[in-house]
Amino acid sequence: MTSRRGSGPPRSTRPRPVATSVGPRTRQVSTGGFYKRRPVAGSLQADPGTLGTRPEDELLWPLLLDRVGLRADLVHRMEAQHERLAGLLTRIDDLTARWRARAAADVRDDLADVLATASGALDEHLADEERELLPLVSEFITPAEWNALNARGREAIPKNKLALVFVGAILEEASPRETTMFLAQLPAPARLLWRMLGPRTYARSRDSIRRG
């Protein structure tokens, strides 16, 4: 089948969860370390990396399964990875709430273990997505369908100050071209807010977590 989009889709810019940096920090927090525990737990509960799979589940998989024929096994594998991630993220939410309320060492260590597992699972999923799924998107998904998927994903962006942290997490590993493309899809007031306050707000949030 000839390409429906005319050019390959951009590299995935789904935000990388803070689990990669917060996971090891979690285990280092003492059982009585409330003021260190609070920002770490808060970042997990607001982590944009826990978002972003539902638009694919609802919009992308059905379209691809209807069109890719013998390559449907790849789509089913991606679906299974989403299901595994969803289970891990539910577990993270539960453990984070328990740890934020009571910094028991066993809860802290269980949370650190699940964060490490989720980080590895997401690494695998994003690698498969960029290497194998995006070529299928380029071949079988129209520009209008791709734009609809992106629009649904943008609905997950919070409508408060957390939006700046969310956008910062997306753009941290994006190329200059991807940054330009992503920001162009935002409303003009949102772009202005990002340029005025976004980088500083995101850096402050990121550094408070990574420094512990």
KAURLIN-V424992 format. One record per residue. N is the residue number from 1. RES is the residue in one small letter. BURIAL is 1 if it has 24 or more other ideal C-beta (glycine too) atoms within 12 Angstrom, else 0. D_FIRST is the distance of its C-alpha to the first C-alpha in Angstrom with 2 decimals. Layout:
n=N res=RES burial=BURIAL d_first=D_FIRST
n=N res=RES burial=BURIAL d_first=D_FIRST
This chain:
n=1 res=m burial=0 d_first=0.00
n=2 res=t burial=0 d_first=3.79
n=3 res=s burial=0 d_first=6.60
n=4 res=r burial=0 d_first=8.47
n=5 res=r burial=1 d_first=11.69
n=6 res=g burial=0 d_first=12.22
n=7 res=s burial=0 d_first=14.01
n=8 res=g burial=0 d_first=14.43
n=9 res=p burial=1 d_first=16.55
n=10 res=p burial=1 d_first=20.21
n=11 res=r burial=1 d_first=21.86
n=12 res=s burial=1 d_first=23.02
n=13 res=t burial=1 d_first=26.40
n=14 res=r burial=1 d_first=27.55
n=15 res=p burial=1 d_first=31.27
n=16 res=r burial=1 d_first=32.66
n=17 res=p burial=1 d_first=35.35
n=18 res=v burial=1 d_first=38.94
n=19 res=a burial=1 d_first=39.18
n=20 res=t burial=1 d_first=38.79
n=21 res=s burial=1 d_first=42.03
n=22 res=v burial=1 d_first=43.77
n=23 res=g burial=1 d_first=43.43
n=24 res=p burial=0 d_first=45.98
n=25 res=r burial=1 d_first=48.14
n=26 res=t burial=1 d_first=48.38
n=27 res=r burial=1 d_first=50.18
n=28 res=q burial=0 d_first=52.61
n=29 res=v burial=1 d_first=53.90
n=30 res=s burial=0 d_first=57.34
n=31 res=t burial=0 d_first=58.13
n=32 res=g burial=0 d_first=60.26
n=33 res=g burial=0 d_first=58.09
n=34 res=f burial=0 d_first=57.44
n=35 res=y burial=0 d_first=56.90
n=36 res=k burial=1 d_first=54.42
n=37 res=r burial=1 d_first=52.76
n=38 res=r burial=0 d_first=52.28
n=39 res=p burial=1 d_first=49.84
n=40 res=v burial=1 d_first=47.84
n=41 res=a burial=1 d_first=47.54
n=42 res=g burial=1 d_first=46.86
n=43 res=s burial=1 d_first=43.95
n=44 res=l burial=1 d_first=42.40
n=45 res=q burial=1 d_first=42.85
n=46 res=a burial=1 d_first=41.24
n=47 res=d burial=1 d_first=38.56
n=48 res=p burial=1 d_first=35.33
n=49 res=g burial=1 d_first=33.50
n=50 res=t burial=1 d_first=34.10
n=51 res=l burial=1 d_first=31.92
n=52 res=g burial=1 d_first=28.28
n=53 res=t burial=1 d_first=26.58
n=54 res=r burial=0 d_first=27.03
n=55 res=p burial=1 d_first=24.49
n=56 res=e burial=1 d_first=21.74
n=57 res=d burial=1 d_first=23.28
n=58 res=e burial=0 d_first=23.49
n=59 res=l burial=1 d_first=20.45
n=60 res=l burial=1 d_first=17.69
n=61 res=w burial=1 d_first=17.85
n=62 res=p burial=0 d_first=17.70
n=63 res=l burial=1 d_first=14.56
n=64 res=l burial=1 d_first=12.74
n=65 res=l burial=0 d_first=14.38
n=66 res=d burial=0 d_first=13.24
n=67 res=r burial=0 d_first=9.47
n=68 res=v burial=1 d_first=9.21
n=69 res=g burial=0 d_first=10.77
n=70 res=l burial=0 d_first=12.71
n=71 res=r burial=0 d_first=12.60
n=72 res=a burial=0 d_first=14.75
n=73 res=d burial=0 d_first=17.75
n=74 res=l burial=1 d_first=17.11
n=75 res=v burial=1 d_first=17.17
n=76 res=h burial=0 d_first=20.28
n=77 res=r burial=0 d_first=21.84
n=78 res=m burial=1 d_first=21.50
n=79 res=e burial=1 d_first=23.05
n=80 res=a burial=0 d_first=25.84
n=81 res=q burial=1 d_first=26.52
n=82 res=h burial=1 d_first=26.92
n=83 res=e burial=0 d_first=29.33
n=84 res=r burial=0 d_first=31.32
n=85 res=l burial=1 d_first=31.56
n=86 res=a burial=1 d_first=32.66
n=87 res=g burial=0 d_first=35.42
n=88 res=l burial=1 d_first=36.56
n=89 res=l burial=1 d_first=36.68
n=90 res=t burial=0 d_first=38.73
n=91 res=r burial=1 d_first=41.06
n=92 res=i burial=1 d_first=41.37
n=93 res=d burial=1 d_first=42.29
n=94 res=d burial=0 d_first=44.93
n=95 res=l burial=1 d_first=46.44
n=96 res=t burial=1 d_first=46.45
n=97 res=a burial=0 d_first=48.42
n=98 res=r burial=0 d_first=50.86
n=99 res=w burial=1 d_first=51.31
n=100 res=r burial=1 d_first=51.83
n=101 res=a burial=0 d_first=54.56
n=102 res=r burial=0 d_first=56.19
n=103 res=a burial=1 d_first=55.56
n=104 res=a burial=0 d_first=56.16
n=105 res=a burial=0 d_first=55.31
n=106 res=d burial=0 d_first=53.51
n=107 res=v burial=1 d_first=51.21
n=108 res=r burial=1 d_first=50.61
n=109 res=d burial=0 d_first=49.72
n=110 res=d burial=0 d_first=47.45
n=111 res=l burial=1 d_first=45.61
n=112 res=a burial=1 d_first=45.29
n=113 res=d burial=0 d_first=43.88
n=114 res=v burial=1 d_first=41.25
n=115 res=l burial=1 d_first=40.32
n=116 res=a burial=1 d_first=39.82
n=117 res=t burial=1 d_first=37.65
n=118 res=a burial=1 d_first=35.52
n=119 res=s burial=1 d_first=35.19
n=120 res=g burial=0 d_first=33.94
n=121 res=a burial=1 d_first=31.48
n=122 res=l burial=1 d_first=30.11
n=123 res=d burial=0 d_first=29.88
n=124 res=e burial=0 d_first=27.76
n=125 res=h burial=1 d_first=25.49
n=126 res=l burial=1 d_first=25.04
n=127 res=a burial=0 d_first=24.37
n=128 res=d burial=1 d_first=21.61
n=129 res=e burial=1 d_first=20.22
n=130 res=e burial=1 d_first=20.16
n=131 res=r burial=0 d_first=19.13
n=132 res=e burial=1 d_first=16.45
n=133 res=l burial=1 d_first=15.64
n=134 res=l burial=1 d_first=15.21
n=135 res=p burial=0 d_first=12.29
n=136 res=l burial=1 d_first=10.45
n=137 res=v burial=1 d_first=11.99
n=138 res=s burial=1 d_first=10.84
n=139 res=e burial=1 d_first=7.10
n=140 res=f burial=1 d_first=7.71
n=141 res=i burial=1 d_first=11.19
n=142 res=t burial=0 d_first=12.54
n=143 res=p burial=0 d_first=15.68
n=144 res=a burial=0 d_first=17.90
n=145 res=e burial=1 d_first=16.89
n=146 res=w burial=1 d_first=17.42
n=147 res=n burial=0 d_first=20.70
n=148 res=a burial=0 d_first=21.78
n=149 res=l burial=1 d_first=21.44
n=150 res=n burial=1 d_first=23.50
n=151 res=a burial=0 d_first=26.00
n=152 res=r burial=0 d_first=26.56
n=153 res=g burial=1 d_first=27.15
n=154 res=r burial=1 d_first=29.70
n=155 res=e burial=0 d_first=31.61
n=156 res=a burial=1 d_first=32.63
n=157 res=i burial=1 d_first=34.48
n=158 res=p burial=0 d_first=38.20
n=159 res=k burial=0 d_first=40.21
n=160 res=n burial=0 d_first=43.16
n=161 res=k burial=0 d_first=44.15
n=162 res=l burial=1 d_first=41.84
n=163 res=a burial=1 d_first=38.96
n=164 res=l burial=1 d_first=40.08
n=165 res=v burial=1 d_first=39.95
n=166 res=f burial=1 d_first=36.50
n=167 res=v burial=1 d_first=35.15
n=168 res=g burial=1 d_first=37.04
n=169 res=a burial=1 d_first=35.48
n=170 res=i burial=1 d_first=31.99
n=171 res=l burial=1 d_first=32.92
n=172 res=e burial=1 d_first=35.06
n=173 res=e burial=0 d_first=32.33
n=174 res=a burial=0 d_first=30.03
n=175 res=s burial=0 d_first=29.80
n=176 res=p burial=0 d_first=31.44
n=177 res=r burial=0 d_first=28.15
n=178 res=e burial=0 d_first=27.03
n=179 res=t burial=1 d_first=30.52
n=180 res=t burial=0 d_first=30.37
n=181 res=m burial=0 d_first=27.02
n=182 res=f burial=1 d_first=28.32
n=183 res=l burial=1 d_first=31.68
n=184 res=a burial=0 d_first=30.25
n=185 res=q burial=1 d_first=28.80
n=186 res=l burial=1 d_first=32.29
n=187 res=p burial=0 d_first=34.91
n=188 res=a burial=0 d_first=37.38
n=189 res=p burial=0 d_first=40.28
n=190 res=a burial=1 d_first=38.33
n=191 res=r burial=0 d_first=37.45
n=192 res=l burial=0 d_first=41.11
n=193 res=l burial=0 d_first=42.31
n=194 res=w burial=1 d_first=40.11
n=195 res=r burial=0 d_first=41.40
n=196 res=m burial=0 d_first=44.97
n=197 res=l burial=0 d_first=45.17
n=198 res=g burial=1 d_first=41.92
n=199 res=p burial=0 d_first=42.19
n=200 res=r burial=0 d_first=45.84
n=201 res=t burial=1 d_first=45.34
n=202 res=y burial=1 d_first=42.49
n=203 res=a burial=0 d_first=44.42
n=204 res=r burial=0 d_first=47.48
n=205 res=s burial=1 d_first=45.67
n=206 res=r burial=1 d_first=43.82
n=207 res=d burial=0 d_first=46.99
n=208 res=s burial=0 d_first=49.15
n=209 res=i burial=1 d_first=46.93
n=210 res=r burial=0 d_first=46.48
n=211 res=r burial=0 d_first=50.17
n=212 res=g burial=0 d_first=51.09
